[in-house]
Amino acid sequence: MKFAILEVGSQQVRAEEGSIITVNRMPQNEGDVVDFPAMLISDDDNVYIGRPIVEGSKVSGTILSHERSAKTLVFKYKPKKRYRRKQGHRQEITKIKIDEISIK
């Protein structure tokens, strides 16, 4: 099984060929092809570790959609003081389908 660890924005994501990854919102449009350098690539026989990226590596994927994640509740309170604040947050996300993991 071939997989790669890549850095998208400030997140490190594990990606396999054919998998769908979720990352923070990206500025590209739906249907665009994006390429990322890999920090680590592993296939059945070899493991390539980059410092910080693997030279000649390329992980290409297609942007499927721009969405908003499920709501996360933020609740603050101070006991015995009648202070309560409830707030929700929905993160803007992008779904990417990984097409190919390659190394030269």
MODELLER restraints for C-alpha pairs under 7 A, 6 or more apart:
rsr = mdl.restraints
at = mdl.atoms
rsr.add(forms.Gaussian(group=physical.xy_distance, feature=features.Distance(at['CA:1:A'], at['CA:43:A']), mean=5.77, stdev=0.5))
rsr.add(forms.Gaussian(group=physical.xy_distance, feature=features.Distance(at['CA:1:A'], at['CA:44:A']), mean=5.84, stdev=0.5))
rsr.add(forms.Gaussian(group=physical.xy_distance, feature=features.Distance(at['CA:2:A'], at['CA:16:A']), mean=6.25, stdev=0.5))
rsr.add(forms.Gaussian(group=physical.xy_distance, feature=features.Distance(at['CA:2:A'], at['CA:42:A']), mean=5.57, stdev=0.5))
rsr.add(forms.Gaussian(group=physical.xy_distance, feature=features.Distance(at['CA:2:A'], at['CA:43:A']), mean=4.17, stdev=0.5))
rsr.add(forms.Gaussian(group=physical.xy_distance, feature=features.Distance(at['CA:2:A'], at['CA:44:A']), mean=6.63, stdev=0.5))
rsr.add(forms.Gaussian(group=physical.xy_distance, feature=features.Distance(at['CA:3:A'], at['CA:15:A']), mean=5.61, stdev=0.5))
rsr.add(forms.Gaussian(group=physical.xy_distance, feature=features.Distance(at['CA:3:A'], at['CA:16:A']), mean=4.41, stdev=0.5))
rsr.add(forms.Gaussian(group=physical.xy_distance, feature=features.Distance(at['CA:3:A'], at['CA:17:A']), mean=6.94, stdev=0.5))
rsr.add(forms.Gaussian(group=physical.xy_distance, feature=features.Distance(at['CA:3:A'], at['CA:41:A']), mean=5.96, stdev=0.5))
rsr.add(forms.Gaussian(group=physical.xy_distance, feature=features.Distance(at['CA:3:A'], at['CA:42:A']), mean=5.48, stdev=0.5))
rsr.add(forms.Gaussian(group=physical.xy_distance, feature=features.Distance(at['CA:3:A'], at['CA:43:A']), mean=6.58, stdev=0.5))
rsr.add(forms.Gaussian(group=physical.xy_distance, feature=features.Distance(at['CA:4:A'], at['CA:14:A']), mean=5.82, stdev=0.5))
rsr.add(forms.Gaussian(group=physical.xy_distance, feature=features.Distance(at['CA:4:A'], at['CA:15:A']), mean=5.34, stdev=0.5))
rsr.add(forms.Gaussian(group=physical.xy_distance, feature=features.Distance(at['CA:4:A'], at['CA:16:A']), mean=6.46, stdev=0.5))
rsr.add(forms.Gaussian(group=physical.xy_distance, feature=features.Distance(at['CA:4:A'], at['CA:38:A']), mean=6.27, stdev=0.5))
rsr.add(forms.Gaussian(group=physical.xy_distance, feature=features.Distance(at['CA:4:A'], at['CA:40:A']), mean=5.45, stdev=0.5))
rsr.add(forms.Gaussian(group=physical.xy_distance, feature=features.Distance(at['CA:4:A'], at['CA:41:A']), mean=4.39, stdev=0.5))
rsr.add(forms.Gaussian(group=physical.xy_distance, feature=features.Distance(at['CA:4:A'], at['CA:42:A']), mean=6.26, stdev=0.5))
rsr.add(forms.Gaussian(group=physical.xy_distance, feature=features.Distance(at['CA:5:A'], at['CA:12:A']), mean=6.58, stdev=0.5))
rsr.add(forms.Gaussian(group=physical.xy_distance, feature=features.Distance(at['CA:5:A'], at['CA:13:A']), mean=5.58, stdev=0.5))
rsr.add(forms.Gaussian(group=physical.xy_distance, feature=features.Distance(at['CA:5:A'], at['CA:14:A']), mean=4.59, stdev=0.5))
rsr.add(forms.Gaussian(group=physical.xy_distance, feature=features.Distance(at['CA:5:A'], at['CA:15:A']), mean=6.27, stdev=0.5))
rsr.add(forms.Gaussian(group=physical.xy_distance, feature=features.Distance(at['CA:5:A'], at['CA:38:A']), mean=5.87, stdev=0.5))
rsr.add(forms.Gaussian(group=physical.xy_distance, feature=features.Distance(at['CA:5:A'], at['CA:39:A']), mean=5.50, stdev=0.5))
rsr.add(forms.Gaussian(group=physical.xy_distance, feature=features.Distance(at['CA:5:A'], at['CA:40:A']), mean=5.08, stdev=0.5))
rsr.add(forms.Gaussian(group=physical.xy_distance, feature=features.Distance(at['CA:5:A'], at['CA:41:A']), mean=6.61, stdev=0.5))
rsr.add(forms.Gaussian(group=physical.xy_distance, feature=features.Distance(at['CA:6:A'], at['CA:12:A']), mean=5.56, stdev=0.5))
rsr.add(forms.Gaussian(group=physical.xy_distance, feature=features.Distance(at['CA:6:A'], at['CA:13:A']), mean=5.41, stdev=0.5))
rsr.add(forms.Gaussian(group=physical.xy_distance, feature=features.Distance(at['CA:6:A'], at['CA:14:A']), mean=6.59, stdev=0.5))
rsr.add(forms.Gaussian(group=physical.xy_distance, feature=features.Distance(at['CA:6:A'], at['CA:36:A']), mean=6.95, stdev=0.5))
rsr.add(forms.Gaussian(group=physical.xy_distance, feature=features.Distance(at['CA:6:A'], at['CA:37:A']), mean=6.58, stdev=0.5))
rsr.add(forms.Gaussian(group=physical.xy_distance, feature=features.Distance(at['CA:6:A'], at['CA:38:A']), mean=4.66, stdev=0.5))
rsr.add(forms.Gaussian(group=physical.xy_distance, feature=features.Distance(at['CA:6:A'], at['CA:39:A']), mean=5.38, stdev=0.5))
rsr.add(forms.Gaussian(group=physical.xy_distance, feature=features.Distance(at['CA:7:A'], at['CA:13:A']), mean=6.24, stdev=0.5))
rsr.add(forms.Gaussian(group=physical.xy_distance, feature=features.Distance(at['CA:15:A'], at['CA:21:A']), mean=6.88, stdev=0.5))
rsr.add(forms.Gaussian(group=physical.xy_distance, feature=features.Distance(at['CA:16:A'], at['CA:98:A']), mean=6.81, stdev=0.5))
rsr.add(forms.Gaussian(group=physical.xy_distance, feature=features.Distance(at['CA:17:A'], at['CA:98:A']), mean=5.34, stdev=0.5))
rsr.add(forms.Gaussian(group=physical.xy_distance, feature=features.Distance(at['CA:17:A'], at['CA:99:A']), mean=5.67, stdev=0.5))
rsr.add(forms.Gaussian(group=physical.xy_distance, feature=features.Distance(at['CA:17:A'], at['CA:100:A']), mean=5.69, stdev=0.5))
rsr.add(forms.Gaussian(group=physical.xy_distance, feature=features.Distance(at['CA:17:A'], at['CA:101:A']), mean=6.53, stdev=0.5))
rsr.add(forms.Gaussian(group=physical.xy_distance, feature=features.Distance(at['CA:18:A'], at['CA:97:A']), mean=6.36, stdev=0.5))
rsr.add(forms.Gaussian(group=physical.xy_distance, feature=features.Distance(at['CA:18:A'], at['CA:98:A']), mean=5.27, stdev=0.5))
rsr.add(forms.Gaussian(group=physical.xy_distance, feature=features.Distance(at['CA:18:A'], at['CA:99:A']), mean=5.77, stdev=0.5))
rsr.add(forms.Gaussian(group=physical.xy_distance, feature=features.Distance(at['CA:19:A'], at['CA:97:A']), mean=5.81, stdev=0.5))
rsr.add(forms.Gaussian(group=physical.xy_distance, feature=features.Distance(at['CA:19:A'], at['CA:98:A']), mean=5.63, stdev=0.5))
rsr.add(forms.Gaussian(group=physical.xy_distance, feature=features.Distance(at['CA:20:A'], at['CA:95:A']), mean=6.57, stdev=0.5))
rsr.add(forms.Gaussian(group=physical.xy_distance, feature=features.Distance(at['CA:20:A'], at['CA:96:A']), mean=5.49, stdev=0.5))
rsr.add(forms.Gaussian(group=physical.xy_distance, feature=features.Distance(at['CA:20:A'], at['CA:97:A']), mean=4.38, stdev=0.5))
rsr.add(forms.Gaussian(group=physical.xy_distance, feature=features.Distance(at['CA:20:A'], at['CA:98:A']), mean=6.25, stdev=0.5))
rsr.add(forms.Gaussian(group=physical.xy_distance, feature=features.Distance(at['CA:21:A'], at['CA:95:A']), mean=5.77, stdev=0.5))
rsr.add(forms.Gaussian(group=physical.xy_distance, feature=features.Distance(at['CA:21:A'], at['CA:96:A']), mean=5.34, stdev=0.5))
rsr.add(forms.Gaussian(group=physical.xy_distance, feature=features.Distance(at['CA:21:A'], at['CA:97:A']), mean=6.48, stdev=0.5))
rsr.add(forms.Gaussian(group=physical.xy_distance, feature=features.Distance(at['CA:22:A'], at['CA:93:A']), mean=6.59, stdev=0.5))
rsr.add(forms.Gaussian(group=physical.xy_distance, feature=features.Distance(at['CA:22:A'], at['CA:94:A']), mean=5.79, stdev=0.5))
rsr.add(forms.Gaussian(group=physical.xy_distance, feature=features.Distance(at['CA:22:A'], at['CA:95:A']), mean=4.70, stdev=0.5))
rsr.add(forms.Gaussian(group=physical.xy_distance, feature=features.Distance(at['CA:22:A'], at['CA:96:A']), mean=6.46, stdev=0.5))
rsr.add(forms.Gaussian(group=physical.xy_distance, feature=features.Distance(at['CA:23:A'], at['CA:93:A']), mean=5.67, stdev=0.5))
rsr.add(forms.Gaussian(group=physical.xy_distance, feature=features.Distance(at['CA:23:A'], at['CA:94:A']), mean=5.45, stdev=0.5))
rsr.add(forms.Gaussian(group=physical.xy_distance, feature=features.Distance(at['CA:23:A'], at['CA:95:A']), mean=6.60, stdev=0.5))
rsr.add(forms.Gaussian(group=physical.xy_distance, feature=features.Distance(at['CA:24:A'], at['CA:92:A']), mean=6.30, stdev=0.5))
rsr.add(forms.Gaussian(group=physical.xy_distance, feature=features.Distance(at['CA:24:A'], at['CA:93:A']), mean=4.54, stdev=0.5))
rsr.add(forms.Gaussian(group=physical.xy_distance, feature=features.Distance(at['CA:24:A'], at['CA:94:A']), mean=5.94, stdev=0.5))
rsr.add(forms.Gaussian(group=physical.xy_distance, feature=features.Distance(at['CA:25:A'], at['CA:66:A']), mean=6.95, stdev=0.5))
rsr.add(forms.Gaussian(group=physical.xy_distance, feature=features.Distance(at['CA:25:A'], at['CA:92:A']), mean=5.40, stdev=0.5))
rsr.add(forms.Gaussian(group=physical.xy_distance, feature=features.Distance(at['CA:25:A'], at['CA:93:A']), mean=4.39, stdev=0.5))
rsr.add(forms.Gaussian(group=physical.xy_distance, feature=features.Distance(at['CA:25:A'], at['CA:94:A']), mean=4.91, stdev=0.5))
rsr.add(forms.Gaussian(group=physical.xy_distance, feature=features.Distance(at['CA:26:A'], at['CA:94:A']), mean=6.34, stdev=0.5))
rsr.add(forms.Gaussian(group=physical.xy_distance, feature=features.Distance(at['CA:30:A'], at['CA:63:A']), mean=5.16, stdev=0.5))
rsr.add(forms.Gaussian(group=physical.xy_distance, feature=features.Distance(at['CA:30:A'], at['CA:64:A']), mean=5.68, stdev=0.5))
rsr.add(forms.Gaussian(group=physical.xy_distance, feature=features.Distance(at['CA:30:A'], at['CA:65:A']), mean=5.65, stdev=0.5))
rsr.add(forms.Gaussian(group=physical.xy_distance, feature=features.Distance(at['CA:31:A'], at['CA:62:A']), mean=5.90, stdev=0.5))
rsr.add(forms.Gaussian(group=physical.xy_distance, feature=features.Distance(at['CA:31:A'], at['CA:63:A']), mean=5.21, stdev=0.5))
rsr.add(forms.Gaussian(group=physical.xy_distance, feature=features.Distance(at['CA:31:A'], at['CA:64:A']), mean=6.10, stdev=0.5))
rsr.add(forms.Gaussian(group=physical.xy_distance, feature=features.Distance(at['CA:32:A'], at['CA:62:A']), mean=5.76, stdev=0.5))
rsr.add(forms.Gaussian(group=physical.xy_distance, feature=features.Distance(at['CA:32:A'], at['CA:63:A']), mean=5.70, stdev=0.5))
rsr.add(forms.Gaussian(group=physical.xy_distance, feature=features.Distance(at['CA:33:A'], at['CA:60:A']), mean=6.81, stdev=0.5))
rsr.add(forms.Gaussian(group=physical.xy_distance, feature=features.Distance(at['CA:33:A'], at['CA:61:A']), mean=5.64, stdev=0.5))
rsr.add(forms.Gaussian(group=physical.xy_distance, feature=features.Distance(at['CA:33:A'], at['CA:62:A']), mean=4.54, stdev=0.5))
rsr.add(forms.Gaussian(group=physical.xy_distance, feature=features.Distance(at['CA:33:A'], at['CA:63:A']), mean=6.53, stdev=0.5))
rsr.add(forms.Gaussian(group=physical.xy_distance, feature=features.Distance(at['CA:34:A'], at['CA:60:A']), mean=5.68, stdev=0.5))
rsr.add(forms.Gaussian(group=physical.xy_distance, feature=features.Distance(at['CA:34:A'], at['CA:61:A']), mean=5.47, stdev=0.5))
rsr.add(forms.Gaussian(group=physical.xy_distance, feature=features.Distance(at['CA:34:A'], at['CA:62:A']), mean=6.25, stdev=0.5))
rsr.add(forms.Gaussian(group=physical.xy_distance, feature=features.Distance(at['CA:35:A'], at['CA:58:A']), mean=6.34, stdev=0.5))
rsr.add(forms.Gaussian(group=physical.xy_distance, feature=features.Distance(at['CA:35:A'], at['CA:59:A']), mean=5.54, stdev=0.5))
rsr.add(forms.Gaussian(group=physical.xy_distance, feature=features.Distance(at['CA:35:A'], at['CA:60:A']), mean=4.38, stdev=0.5))
rsr.add(forms.Gaussian(group=physical.xy_distance, feature=features.Distance(at['CA:35:A'], at['CA:61:A']), mean=6.49, stdev=0.5))
rsr.add(forms.Gaussian(group=physical.xy_distance, feature=features.Distance(at['CA:36:A'], at['CA:58:A']), mean=5.83, stdev=0.5))
rsr.add(forms.Gaussian(group=physical.xy_distance, feature=features.Distance(at['CA:36:A'], at['CA:59:A']), mean=5.14, stdev=0.5))
rsr.add(forms.Gaussian(group=physical.xy_distance, feature=features.Distance(at['CA:36:A'], at['CA:60:A']), mean=6.39, stdev=0.5))
rsr.add(forms.Gaussian(group=physical.xy_distance, feature=features.Distance(at['CA:37:A'], at['CA:53:A']), mean=6.47, stdev=0.5))
rsr.add(forms.Gaussian(group=physical.xy_distance, feature=features.Distance(at['CA:37:A'], at['CA:57:A']), mean=5.63, stdev=0.5))
rsr.add(forms.Gaussian(group=physical.xy_distance, feature=features.Distance(at['CA:37:A'], at['CA:58:A']), mean=5.08, stdev=0.5))
rsr.add(forms.Gaussian(group=physical.xy_distance, feature=features.Distance(at['CA:37:A'], at['CA:59:A']), mean=6.21, stdev=0.5))
rsr.add(forms.Gaussian(group=physical.xy_distance, feature=features.Distance(at['CA:38:A'], at['CA:53:A']), mean=5.64, stdev=0.5))
rsr.add(forms.Gaussian(group=physical.xy_distance, feature=features.Distance(at['CA:38:A'], at['CA:54:A']), mean=5.85, stdev=0.5))
rsr.add(forms.Gaussian(group=physical.xy_distance, feature=features.Distance(at['CA:38:A'], at['CA:57:A']), mean=5.82, stdev=0.5))
rsr.add(forms.Gaussian(group=physical.xy_distance, feature=features.Distance(at['CA:38:A'], at['CA:58:A']), mean=6.40, stdev=0.5))
rsr.add(forms.Gaussian(group=physical.xy_distance, feature=features.Distance(at['CA:38:A'], at['CA:59:A']), mean=6.63, stdev=0.5))
rsr.add(forms.Gaussian(group=physical.xy_distance, feature=features.Distance(at['CA:39:A'], at['CA:49:A']), mean=6.46, stdev=0.5))
rsr.add(forms.Gaussian(group=physical.xy_distance, feature=features.Distance(at['CA:39:A'], at['CA:50:A']), mean=5.14, stdev=0.5))
rsr.add(forms.Gaussian(group=physical.xy_distance, feature=features.Distance(at['CA:39:A'], at['CA:52:A']), mean=6.03, stdev=0.5))
rsr.add(forms.Gaussian(group=physical.xy_distance, feature=features.Distance(at['CA:39:A'], at['CA:53:A']), mean=4.29, stdev=0.5))
rsr.add(forms.Gaussian(group=physical.xy_distance, feature=features.Distance(at['CA:39:A'], at['CA:54:A']), mean=5.65, stdev=0.5))
rsr.add(forms.Gaussian(group=physical.xy_distance, feature=features.Distance(at['CA:40:A'], at['CA:48:A']), mean=5.65, stdev=0.5))
rsr.add(forms.Gaussian(group=physical.xy_distance, feature=features.Distance(at['CA:40:A'], at['CA:49:A']), mean=4.70, stdev=0.5))
rsr.add(forms.Gaussian(group=physical.xy_distance, feature=features.Distance(at['CA:40:A'], at['CA:50:A']), mean=5.89, stdev=0.5))
rsr.add(forms.Gaussian(group=physical.xy_distance, feature=features.Distance(at['CA:40:A'], at['CA:54:A']), mean=6.50, stdev=0.5))
rsr.add(forms.Gaussian(group=physical.xy_distance, feature=features.Distance(at['CA:41:A'], at['CA:47:A']), mean=5.85, stdev=0.5))
rsr.add(forms.Gaussian(group=physical.xy_distance, feature=features.Distance(at['CA:41:A'], at['CA:48:A']), mean=5.15, stdev=0.5))
rsr.add(forms.Gaussian(group=physical.xy_distance, feature=features.Distance(at['CA:41:A'], at['CA:49:A']), mean=6.72, stdev=0.5))
rsr.add(forms.Gaussian(group=physical.xy_distance, feature=features.Distance(at['CA:42:A'], at['CA:48:A']), mean=6.28, stdev=0.5))
rsr.add(forms.Gaussian(group=physical.xy_distance, feature=features.Distance(at['CA:48:A'], at['CA:54:A']), mean=6.80, stdev=0.5))
rsr.add(forms.Gaussian(group=physical.xy_distance, feature=features.Distance(at['CA:56:A'], at['CA:103:A']), mean=5.50, stdev=0.5))
rsr.add(forms.Gaussian(group=physical.xy_distance, feature=features.Distance(at['CA:56:A'], at['CA:104:A']), mean=5.19, stdev=0.5))
rsr.add(forms.Gaussian(group=physical.xy_distance, feature=features.Distance(at['CA:57:A'], at['CA:102:A']), mean=5.83, stdev=0.5))
rsr.add(forms.Gaussian(group=physical.xy_distance, feature=features.Distance(at['CA:57:A'], at['CA:103:A']), mean=4.33, stdev=0.5))
rsr.add(forms.Gaussian(group=physical.xy_distance, feature=features.Distance(at['CA:57:A'], at['CA:104:A']), mean=6.57, stdev=0.5))
rsr.add(forms.Gaussian(group=physical.xy_distance, feature=features.Distance(at['CA:58:A'], at['CA:101:A']), mean=6.08, stdev=0.5))
rsr.add(forms.Gaussian(group=physical.xy_distance, feature=features.Distance(at['CA:58:A'], at['CA:102:A']), mean=5.38, stdev=0.5))
rsr.add(forms.Gaussian(group=physical.xy_distance, feature=features.Distance(at['CA:58:A'], at['CA:103:A']), mean=6.32, stdev=0.5))
rsr.add(forms.Gaussian(group=physical.xy_distance, feature=features.Distance(at['CA:59:A'], at['CA:100:A']), mean=5.81, stdev=0.5))
rsr.add(forms.Gaussian(group=physical.xy_distance, feature=features.Distance(at['CA:59:A'], at['CA:101:A']), mean=4.56, stdev=0.5))
rsr.add(forms.Gaussian(group=physical.xy_distance, feature=features.Distance(at['CA:59:A'], at['CA:102:A']), mean=6.38, stdev=0.5))
rsr.add(forms.Gaussian(group=physical.xy_distance, feature=features.Distance(at['CA:60:A'], at['CA:98:A']), mean=6.15, stdev=0.5))
rsr.add(forms.Gaussian(group=physical.xy_distance, feature=features.Distance(at['CA:60:A'], at['CA:99:A']), mean=5.77, stdev=0.5))
rsr.add(forms.Gaussian(group=physical.xy_distance, feature=features.Distance(at['CA:60:A'], at['CA:100:A']), mean=5.40, stdev=0.5))
rsr.add(forms.Gaussian(group=physical.xy_distance, feature=features.Distance(at['CA:60:A'], at['CA:101:A']), mean=6.64, stdev=0.5))
rsr.add(forms.Gaussian(group=physical.xy_distance, feature=features.Distance(at['CA:61:A'], at['CA:96:A']), mean=6.12, stdev=0.5))
rsr.add(forms.Gaussian(group=physical.xy_distance, feature=features.Distance(at['CA:61:A'], at['CA:97:A']), mean=5.33, stdev=0.5))
rsr.add(forms.Gaussian(group=physical.xy_distance, feature=features.Distance(at['CA:61:A'], at['CA:98:A']), mean=4.20, stdev=0.5))
rsr.add(forms.Gaussian(group=physical.xy_distance, feature=features.Distance(at['CA:61:A'], at['CA:99:A']), mean=4.94, stdev=0.5))
rsr.add(forms.Gaussian(group=physical.xy_distance, feature=features.Distance(at['CA:61:A'], at['CA:100:A']), mean=6.92, stdev=0.5))
rsr.add(forms.Gaussian(group=physical.xy_distance, feature=features.Distance(at['CA:62:A'], at['CA:96:A']), mean=5.57, stdev=0.5))
rsr.add(forms.Gaussian(group=physical.xy_distance, feature=features.Distance(at['CA:62:A'], at['CA:97:A']), mean=5.32, stdev=0.5))
rsr.add(forms.Gaussian(group=physical.xy_distance, feature=features.Distance(at['CA:62:A'], at['CA:98:A']), mean=6.62, stdev=0.5))
rsr.add(forms.Gaussian(group=physical.xy_distance, feature=features.Distance(at['CA:63:A'], at['CA:95:A']), mean=6.11, stdev=0.5))
rsr.add(forms.Gaussian(group=physical.xy_distance, feature=features.Distance(at['CA:63:A'], at['CA:96:A']), mean=4.50, stdev=0.5))
rsr.add(forms.Gaussian(group=physical.xy_distance, feature=features.Distance(at['CA:63:A'], at['CA:97:A']), mean=6.46, stdev=0.5))
rsr.add(forms.Gaussian(group=physical.xy_distance, feature=features.Distance(at['CA:64:A'], at['CA:95:A']), mean=5.52, stdev=0.5))
rsr.add(forms.Gaussian(group=physical.xy_distance, feature=features.Distance(at['CA:64:A'], at['CA:96:A']), mean=5.50, stdev=0.5))
rsr.add(forms.Gaussian(group=physical.xy_distance, feature=features.Distance(at['CA:64:A'], at['CA:97:A']), mean=6.62, stdev=0.5))
rsr.add(forms.Gaussian(group=physical.xy_distance, feature=features.Distance(at['CA:65:A'], at['CA:94:A']), mean=5.86, stdev=0.5))
rsr.add(forms.Gaussian(group=physical.xy_distance, feature=features.Distance(at['CA:65:A'], at['CA:95:A']), mean=5.43, stdev=0.5))
rsr.add(forms.Gaussian(group=physical.xy_distance, feature=features.Distance(at['CA:66:A'], at['CA:93:A']), mean=5.89, stdev=0.5))
rsr.add(forms.Gaussian(group=physical.xy_distance, feature=features.Distance(at['CA:66:A'], at['CA:94:A']), mean=4.55, stdev=0.5))
rsr.add(forms.Gaussian(group=physical.xy_distance, feature=features.Distance(at['CA:66:A'], at['CA:95:A']), mean=6.50, stdev=0.5))
rsr.add(forms.Gaussian(group=physical.xy_distance, feature=features.Distance(at['CA:67:A'], at['CA:92:A']), mean=6.02, stdev=0.5))
rsr.add(forms.Gaussian(group=physical.xy_distance, feature=features.Distance(at['CA:67:A'], at['CA:93:A']), mean=5.34, stdev=0.5))
rsr.add(forms.Gaussian(group=physical.xy_distance, feature=features.Distance(at['CA:67:A'], at['CA:94:A']), mean=6.18, stdev=0.5))
rsr.add(forms.Gaussian(group=physical.xy_distance, feature=features.Distance(at['CA:68:A'], at['CA:90:A']), mean=5.92, stdev=0.5))
rsr.add(forms.Gaussian(group=physical.xy_distance, feature=features.Distance(at['CA:68:A'], at['CA:91:A']), mean=5.53, stdev=0.5))
rsr.add(forms.Gaussian(group=physical.xy_distance, feature=features.Distance(at['CA:68:A'], at['CA:92:A']), mean=4.55, stdev=0.5))
rsr.add(forms.Gaussian(group=physical.xy_distance, feature=features.Distance(at['CA:68:A'], at['CA:93:A']), mean=5.55, stdev=0.5))
rsr.add(forms.Gaussian(group=physical.xy_distance, feature=features.Distance(at['CA:69:A'], at['CA:90:A']), mean=5.51, stdev=0.5))
rsr.add(forms.Gaussian(group=physical.xy_distance, feature=features.Distance(at['CA:69:A'], at['CA:91:A']), mean=5.36, stdev=0.5))
rsr.add(forms.Gaussian(group=physical.xy_distance, feature=features.Distance(at['CA:69:A'], at['CA:92:A']), mean=6.45, stdev=0.5))
rsr.add(forms.Gaussian(group=physical.xy_distance, feature=features.Distance(at['CA:69:A'], at['CA:93:A']), mean=6.45, stdev=0.5))
rsr.add(forms.Gaussian(group=physical.xy_distance, feature=features.Distance(at['CA:70:A'], at['CA:90:A']), mean=6.05, stdev=0.5))
rsr.add(forms.Gaussian(group=physical.xy_distance, feature=features.Distance(at['CA:71:A'], at['CA:88:A']), mean=6.15, stdev=0.5))
rsr.add(forms.Gaussian(group=physical.xy_distance, feature=features.Distance(at['CA:71:A'], at['CA:89:A']), mean=5.50, stdev=0.5))
rsr.add(forms.Gaussian(group=physical.xy_distance, feature=features.Distance(at['CA:71:A'], at['CA:90:A']), mean=4.83, stdev=0.5))
rsr.add(forms.Gaussian(group=physical.xy_distance, feature=features.Distance(at['CA:72:A'], at['CA:88:A']), mean=5.60, stdev=0.5))
rsr.add(forms.Gaussian(group=physical.xy_distance, feature=features.Distance(at['CA:72:A'], at['CA:89:A']), mean=5.22, stdev=0.5))
rsr.add(forms.Gaussian(group=physical.xy_distance, feature=features.Distance(at['CA:72:A'], at['CA:90:A']), mean=6.41, stdev=0.5))
rsr.add(forms.Gaussian(group=physical.xy_distance, feature=features.Distance(at['CA:73:A'], at['CA:87:A']), mean=5.90, stdev=0.5))
rsr.add(forms.Gaussian(group=physical.xy_distance, feature=features.Distance(at['CA:73:A'], at['CA:88:A']), mean=4.52, stdev=0.5))
rsr.add(forms.Gaussian(group=physical.xy_distance, feature=features.Distance(at['CA:73:A'], at['CA:89:A']), mean=6.46, stdev=0.5))
rsr.add(forms.Gaussian(group=physical.xy_distance, feature=features.Distance(at['CA:74:A'], at['CA:86:A']), mean=5.90, stdev=0.5))
rsr.add(forms.Gaussian(group=physical.xy_distance, feature=features.Distance(at['CA:74:A'], at['CA:87:A']), mean=5.07, stdev=0.5))
rsr.add(forms.Gaussian(group=physical.xy_distance, feature=features.Distance(at['CA:74:A'], at['CA:88:A']), mean=5.85, stdev=0.5))
rsr.add(forms.Gaussian(group=physical.xy_distance, feature=features.Distance(at['CA:75:A'], at['CA:85:A']), mean=5.68, stdev=0.5))
rsr.add(forms.Gaussian(group=physical.xy_distance, feature=features.Distance(at['CA:75:A'], at['CA:86:A']), mean=4.54, stdev=0.5))
rsr.add(forms.Gaussian(group=physical.xy_distance, feature=features.Distance(at['CA:75:A'], at['CA:87:A']), mean=6.29, stdev=0.5))
rsr.add(forms.Gaussian(group=physical.xy_distance, feature=features.Distance(at['CA:76:A'], at['CA:84:A']), mean=5.77, stdev=0.5))
rsr.add(forms.Gaussian(group=physical.xy_distance, feature=features.Distance(at['CA:76:A'], at['CA:85:A']), mean=5.17, stdev=0.5))
rsr.add(forms.Gaussian(group=physical.xy_distance, feature=features.Distance(at['CA:76:A'], at['CA:86:A']), mean=6.60, stdev=0.5))
rsr.add(forms.Gaussian(group=physical.xy_distance, feature=features.Distance(at['CA:77:A'], at['CA:83:A']), mean=5.32, stdev=0.5))
rsr.add(forms.Gaussian(group=physical.xy_distance, feature=features.Distance(at['CA:77:A'], at['CA:84:A']), mean=4.35, stdev=0.5))
rsr.add(forms.Gaussian(group=physical.xy_distance, feature=features.Distance(at['CA:77:A'], at['CA:85:A']), mean=6.33, stdev=0.5))
rsr.add(forms.Gaussian(group=physical.xy_distance, feature=features.Distance(at['CA:78:A'], at['CA:84:A']), mean=6.88, stdev=0.5))
